[in-house]
Amino acid sequence: MVSAQNAMVESRDPVDSILDPVWRVEVEVDRAGPAEWSAMLDLFDDGNIYQTWSYGAVRWGRKNLSHLVLKRNGEVLGIAQLRIVRPTRFNFGMAYLRWGPVCHRHGKDLDAEVVFCMAQALNDEYACKRGLLLQVLPNAFIGSPRAAQIQYAFGKFRQESGTSANGYRTFILDLTRPLEELRRNLDKKWRNQLTRSEKNGLKIVAGTGTDDYQRFCRMYSQMRERKAFESTVDIEEFGRIQEDLPEAQRMQVMICEQEGIPVAGMVSSKMGDSAIYLLGATSDNGLNSKGAYLLQWTLIQRLKENGAKWYDLGGIDPEQNPGVYHFKSGLSGIDVSQLAPLVACNSVVSSTIVRTSLAAQRAVRAFGSLHRGRGLKSTG
């Protein structure tokens, strides 16, 4: 882990500063611990599971993380957790920011000056000072006001072309609309299946404990064996993340039971003003229960009760996974795509090595997809 650092940044919007000409902020790097980081993350509407300390530590390893905090007069304005990849002891490699920076404080509009300062601080620390290739995958969808602000603030970064490898497409459901309207807008067949599920004597139980997650995992394993599909999702890894997360940030596990027997389950994460659907499964006993419909509708009801404004239904791929696409489209959300990654790099060595490595990884994934398409098991 990099030693603690402080820096003062004088920021001015290059076109039209909305504040005084000089806006002094303090940048702290790798000073926060897990508890402090979790508390800061809860301050923001755009907080998300991918920016939790637990996700980073389990997924990438704690020693490979870096945490940047932007403050003014002691107030936290923005934060960013990055994965640092250095293949050797020499000063080159990659800094990867997933679904960040986090900089939209509760109860306030997204501040353009804060986003600009975060872009400058990230570039100064990771691209300039450390000589890394900095890749930022923003938590923003093309065409949204947030995306426009991020693209403007990160104007000096190069935006990569969107591809199936770096793209994220999903349906977003606006939860600020009345519940009656949300139900009325459901696809007719989807709504009919929901009505059937409500008459099947099903019961929904929810929790955040290890036992709840293990019940879900058993159904997920049954489903994988039944459908024989390949997946990049590591449910055991998500289990370790769940155990490490503070209680307030834990994923919600919902199980649908029929006469006490689990028939369907789902895992979601609600942080800030948004929620995301992460995992879903149907057991061998639940193929005719329609439990997945009741689970989704129950979650929507509970998210509205807890003040969530947006529900991200998780990744969609109409060509590779038409069944899931059809199911999710029935909730009548908005079809959106995430902004392509933003990149900054001042090091020819880092740029060359990282890009060569990423190209090799894409080739391996493409080879594996080709074999799966021919009915062969991938070894990747």
N, C-alpha and C positions, 0 to 999 in steps of 0.2 A: 504494500500500500504506500502511496506517495505521502511524504511528510506533510504536515499541516501547512497551509499557505494562506496569506491574506493579500489582497490587492485592492487598490482604489481605482475605479474606472470613471472617467469623465465621458459622459455619453451625450451625443446630440443627434437627433434625427436628421439625416442628410437633406431632407426636403423641407420639412416644416415642424419644428419642435413644438410639442404641445405644452412644454414646461419652460422654465428658464433656460437660457442658452447652455448652461453647464449643469448637469444633473448628476451629482456625486453619489455613487453607490459603492458598497463594499462587497467584494467577492471572496467567499470562504471556500476552500477546497480541502476535502478530506478531513474535516474537523468534527463533523457530526457522527454520533454513534447510532446504533439501531433504534433505540427508544426515541431519541430526539428526532431522527429522520421520520419515523412513523407519525410523531406528533405534528411535524411540519406538513407532511403529506395530507393530513386531515384538514388543513386550512384551505384547500383548493377544490374548486368545482371540477377541474380537469385531472384530479388525482385518479390513478388507475392501478390495477394489480401489477402491471409490468414495471411500475416505478416503485413498488414496495421493496424494502430491504430484503425481505424473505425471498421474493421471486429471484432477485439478483444473486443472492448468496447461494441458493440451492441450484439455480439454473446455470450460473456461470462461475461460481466459487467466490467466496468473500474477498480473497486476495486479488481478484481480478476486477474489483469494482472501484469506481471513483465517484465521489459525490460533490457536486458544486451547489453552493447556496448564494443567492443574490439578496442583499439586504440594503435598506436605507434607514438610517437612524434607528437601527436595531430591529426594524420590521422586516419580516421575511417577505420578499417580493416574488421569488421564483426559485425552483430547485430542479436538479437534473441528476439522475443516476445513470452512469455509463459503464459499459463493459470495456475493459482495456485488454487488448490482445497484442502481446509482444512475443513473437516466436523465438527471439534470442535476447541476450542481455544488451544488445546494441539498441540505439535510440531510433527505432522505427517500428511501425505496427499500425494498429487501428483502434480508434475509440468509437464505440457504437452506442447511440442513444435511442432507445425504443420507447415510443409513445411519449415523447417529451419535446421541449421542456414543459414542466408543470408550472404554470404562472397565472392562472385565473383564480383570484381570491374569491372566497364565498361572499356573496352580497355586493359584488362590484362588477362593473363591466371589464372585459379583457382590455388591459392597458397597453396600447401600442408601444409606448416608450419602454415598458417592462420587457415586452417581447424583443424589442430591438436590443436592449441591454443584455438579455440572455444570449442572443445570437452573438453579440460581440464578445461576451465573457467566455462562451464555449470555444469560439474561434481562437481567442488569445491563449487560453489555457492548453487546449489539446492539439490544435493545428500548428500554432506558432511556437509556444513554449516547449511542448513535448515532441513536436515533429511527427505527429501521427496523422493518418488519414481519418478525418472525422466524418462519420456518417450519422445523420439525424433522420429518424423515421417519425415524423410528427403525428400527434394524435389529432388529425384534422382531415376532413373529407372535401374533395374537390368541389368547388362551387359555393362553399360555406363562407360566411364572414370571417370565421376563425382562420380558415385556410388562406384567405386573402391577406390577413394581417401577418401570418407566418411567412408567406412567400415574400411579402414586402420587407419584413424585418431581416430575413435571411437572403436578401437580394444579392449579396456577394458570394453566396454559396452556389454551386452548380447543381441543378436539379437533374437527377438521373431519369432516363426514360422508364416509364412504367412497364413492367413485364409480369408474367405469371409468377416469376420467382420472387420479385420484391413487392408485388401488388397485394392489396387486401380489399376485397369487395364484400359488401354486406348489405343487409336491410336495417335501416334505423327507424324505430317507431317513436313517434312524438307522444309522450305520455302526459303532456299538459292538456290534451283534449279530454272531454268528459268520457267516463267509462262506457256509457251507453253508445257514444259515437264510435269508440274503438271497436266495440262488439258489432255494431251495425256495419262497419267498414270491413269486417272480416270477409274473405272469400266465401261465397255461399256454401260450397262443399265443406270448407274448413269449419264454418259455423255449425253445419249439420253434424259433423263428427264431434265437435265440442258438446253439442246437445246430447248426443248419444252417450258420450263419456259421463256426463252429469247424471245419467239414468242408470249407470252400471254399478252403483253402490261402491264407488271408489272413495278412498280416504287419502288425504295429503298430509304427510308429516315432514317437518323440516328441522334442520339442525346444522351445527358447524363442527361437531365433534368427530373424532377419529372413527368411532363406530358407524356414524352416519355415512362417512366417506367410504368405508370398507363395504357397506351394504351396496352402495352405488357401484363400486369396483367389481363386485361379483356379477352384477347385471351386465356391466360393460364387457367383462370377459366372456360371458355367455353370448353376447351379441357379436363380438369379434369372431368367436369360433363358429357361430351360425352363419355369418355372412362372409367369413374368410376374406376380410379386406385388410389392405395394408394401411398403416397409419403412422404419422410422425409424432402423434401425441403419446407422451409417456405418463400414464395415469399414476404410476408410483411416484414420479417426480412431483406431480401436482399434490399428491398426498403428503410428501415431505414439506412442500411449501405451506400447505394448510396447517400442519403441526407447528411450523415456525412463526406463522403470522400472528400478530396480536389479535385478540378476540374481536375488536371492532372492525378489523380489516379482513377477517376470514371469509372464505367463499361460502355461499349458501348452498347446502345440499338438500334437495327436495326429493322425497320418495313417494310414489303413488302406490298404494296398497289396495288389494282386493281380497276381502276376507282375511286380512292380516298377512297376506303374501305379497312381497314386492313385485310389481309388474312393470314399472317404469321409473326412471330417475333422471335428474338433471342437476348440473352444477353451474352456478352463476356467481358473478362478483359485482357488488354494488359499492362504488366509491364516488365521492363528490356528488355531482348531479346526474350521473349516468350509471347504467348497469350493462354488463356484457354476458351473453350466454356462452359458456365455455365447453361443456360436455353434456352429452345426452345418451341414454341407453334404454332399451326395452328388453325385459327378460324373456326367457322361453315361454313362461306362463302368461305373459302379457300381450301376446301378439294380437289378440282380438279385444283388448280392453279399451283401446283408444286413450290410454293414460297420458300419452305425450301431449295430447290436446289440452287436457285438464291441467297438466303441470304448467304449460306455457301461460294459460289464461289465469291461473292462480298466482303465478309469479307477477304477471302484469298488474293484477289487483294489489298485491302487496307492495310492489315498487311505487305505485301511485300513492298508497297510504304513507309510505316513507319519504315522499317528496322527490322521487326521481323524475327527471324531465325527459330522459332519453333512454331507450333500450336498444342496444346493439345485438342483433340476433346471431352474430358470429359469422365466420367466413362462408361464402357461397361460391359454387362453381357449377353453372348450369350444364356444362359439357361433361366434366369428370364425375360429378355427383348430382345428377338430375333429381333423384328422389328427395334429398335434403333440400335442394333448391325449391322444389315444388312445395314442400311442407312449409318452409319459412316464408315463401311468397304469399301463402294464404293469410298471413297476418296483416298484409297490405301496408308494409313499411315502405320507406323510400329507398330505392336501389342506389347506393353510393359507393364510391371508390376512394381509398385513402390517397393522400398526397404521396407521390413518389419520393424516395429518399433524397435528402439534401446533403451535399458533400463539399467539404473544404479540405485542402491539403497543400502544404508548402514544401513538402519533402518528396522529391522524385523517387527516392528509394522506397519510402512507405507506399506511395501511390503504385509503383510498379509491382512490388511484392504482393500487396493486398489484392490488387486487381487480378493478378495472375492466379492467386489462391482462390478468389471468388469464382473466376471463370472455370477453374478445375472442379469446384464444388457443384456448379450448375451443370457441368457436363456429366458428373456422376449421377446427379438427380435425374437428368434427362434420360440417361442410360437405364436407370432403374425403372422410370415410368414406362419406357419402351418395352421392357421385359414384362412388367405387370400387365401392360396392354395385350401382350401375347399369351397371357395366362401363366407366365413363369414367376417364380418367387424371386424378388429382388434380394441381392446380398448386400445392398448398400445400407 
